[in-house]
Amino acid sequence: MNTLITHDIRVSVTPTYRPDHSNPEQGRYVFSYEIIIENLGAEEVRLMRRHWLIQDATGFVREVEGEGVIGQQPVLLPGEKHQYASWCPLDTEIGRMNGTYLMRRETDLSEFKVGIPEFYLIAPYLLN
């Protein structure tokens, strides 16, 4: 699990290779990842947007931006956490991801960015 704390928000990521959805013969490698976002601060916050940088082993970088996460803009009270899972296809068996969430303090509507820690996507058979 990779973890990063920015502005009292802790983001933890656990990636998993998905052989059941991958097809190495066709150059398709699918990874899922689970994310836990925890509000360690004293203010209520809302996750407004996400921005991902996804890089494969050839150096190709894809950007993904959009509102919220998996169709939601969750609100986190102090001490609360939000957990979700998503997935990422790659054309190579190794890659990496990182990014940011745009958060909003609900008290004054000010916005701030929270880092998503870099994590690697590696087909486990490469580690043997």
Backbone torsions as a table, in degrees:
resi	resn	phi	psi	omega
1	MET	NA	131.0	176.0
2	ASN	-103.5	136.6	-174.9
3	THR	-133.7	143.9	176.9
4	LEU	-144.8	136.8	176.4
5	ILE	-113.5	125.7	176.9
6	THR	-135.0	128.3	177.1
7	HIS	49.8	45.2	178.0
8	ASP	65.9	18.9	174.4
9	ILE	-115.9	121.7	178.3
10	ARG	-99.5	126.8	177.5
11	VAL	-116.9	123.8	179.1
12	SER	-121.5	137.6	-175.9
13	VAL	-129.4	135.7	174.1
14	THR	-127.6	109.3	179.0
15	PRO	-89.0	155.3	178.8
16	THR	-144.2	132.0	173.9
17	TYR	-74.0	138.9	-177.1
18	ARG	-115.6	84.9	-179.5
19	PRO	-62.9	-26.3	-179.6
20	ASP	-67.7	-19.6	178.5
21	HIS	-114.4	-3.2	-178.4
22	SER	-92.7	157.9	175.1
23	ASN	-143.8	83.3	-176.7
24	PRO	-55.9	-33.5	179.6
25	GLU	-62.5	-28.1	178.9
26	GLN	-102.1	9.1	179.2
27	GLY	69.4	36.6	179.3
28	ARG	-121.5	117.3	-179.7
29	TYR	-124.4	122.1	-175.1
30	VAL	-113.9	134.3	179.1
31	PHE	-126.2	142.3	169.8
32	SER	-108.0	162.5	175.9
33	TYR	-148.0	142.2	177.1
34	GLU	-108.7	134.7	-178.1
35	ILE	-123.1	136.3	172.6
36	ILE	-119.9	124.0	177.9
37	ILE	-112.3	121.2	-176.7
38	GLU	-119.8	133.2	176.6
39	ASN	-90.9	103.2	179.6
40	LEU	-90.4	-3.8	-175.4
41	GLY	-91.0	-170.3	-175.8
42	ALA	-104.2	1.9	-176.8
43	GLU	-118.2	148.9	174.2
44	GLU	-71.9	133.5	-179.0
45	VAL	-130.9	155.7	176.7
46	ARG	-124.8	135.0	175.0
47	LEU	-81.7	115.9	-174.1
48	MET	-95.1	-46.7	-173.7
49	ARG	-143.9	163.3	173.9
50	ARG	-127.2	151.8	175.0
51	HIS	-143.0	116.4	-178.6
52	TRP	-113.6	144.5	166.8
53	LEU	-115.6	121.7	-177.1
54	ILE	-119.9	119.8	-177.3
55	GLN	-119.7	134.2	176.2
56	ASP	-98.1	-178.2	-174.4
57	ALA	-69.5	-15.6	177.7
58	THR	-84.7	-8.3	-177.0
59	GLY	96.5	-5.1	178.3
60	PHE	-65.4	130.0	-179.3
61	VAL	-114.9	129.5	176.5
62	ARG	-114.8	136.3	176.2
63	GLU	-104.4	138.7	176.0
64	VAL	-128.3	123.1	178.4
65	GLU	-130.8	150.6	176.1
66	GLY	175.3	175.1	179.3
67	GLU	-74.0	137.2	172.4
68	GLY	53.1	-156.4	177.4
69	VAL	-135.1	133.9	-176.5
70	ILE	38.5	48.8	175.3
71	GLY	78.8	10.1	-178.6
72	GLN	-126.6	153.6	170.4
73	GLN	-122.2	76.8	-172.1
74	PRO	-65.9	145.9	173.6
75	VAL	-101.5	133.5	178.6
76	LEU	-120.1	115.9	172.4
77	LEU	-74.3	162.7	176.2
78	PRO	-52.4	130.4	179.0
79	GLY	86.7	-9.3	-179.1
80	GLU	-87.5	162.4	174.9
81	LYS	-136.6	157.0	176.0
82	HIS	-125.0	132.7	-177.8
83	GLN	-124.5	137.6	176.8
84	TYR	-152.2	165.1	177.0
85	ALA	-127.8	147.3	176.3
86	SER	-146.1	-170.9	-176.6
87	TRP	-146.4	165.7	-178.5
88	CYS	-148.2	123.2	172.9
89	PRO	-89.2	145.5	175.6
90	LEU	-129.9	157.9	174.2
91	ASP	-91.6	-6.3	179.0
92	THR	-128.0	161.5	-176.1
93	GLU	-83.1	-0.1	176.6
94	ILE	-135.1	141.1	175.3
95	GLY	-164.0	-175.4	176.6
96	ARG	-151.8	157.0	180.0
97	MET	-137.5	149.9	167.8
98	ASN	-161.4	173.8	-179.4
99	GLY	173.3	-158.2	-179.7
100	THR	-143.9	155.1	168.0
101	TYR	-111.8	139.6	171.0
102	LEU	-94.4	118.4	-178.2
103	MET	-109.8	156.8	177.2
104	ARG	-130.5	130.1	172.5
105	ARG	-74.5	126.4	-175.9
106	GLU	-75.8	-17.3	-179.6
107	THR	-72.2	-43.4	-177.1
108	ASP	-125.2	4.0	178.9
109	LEU	63.9	18.4	175.8
110	SER	-75.9	146.3	-177.1
111	GLU	-110.4	151.7	178.2
112	PHE	-152.9	156.3	-180.0
113	LYS	-99.1	144.2	177.9
114	VAL	-121.6	131.2	-179.9
115	GLY	-75.4	141.9	170.3
116	ILE	-102.4	123.3	-174.2
117	PRO	-63.8	145.0	175.2
118	GLU	-65.2	138.3	175.9
119	PHE	-141.7	153.7	-176.3
120	TYR	-100.5	144.2	175.7
121	LEU	-110.5	109.8	-174.5
122	ILE	-134.5	124.7	173.8
123	ALA	-63.2	124.0	-170.4
124	PRO	-61.8	-24.0	179.7
125	TYR	-67.5	-15.2	176.3
126	LEU	-76.0	-17.6	-176.3
127	LEU	-89.0	-4.2	-179.2
128	ASN	-82.6	NA	NA
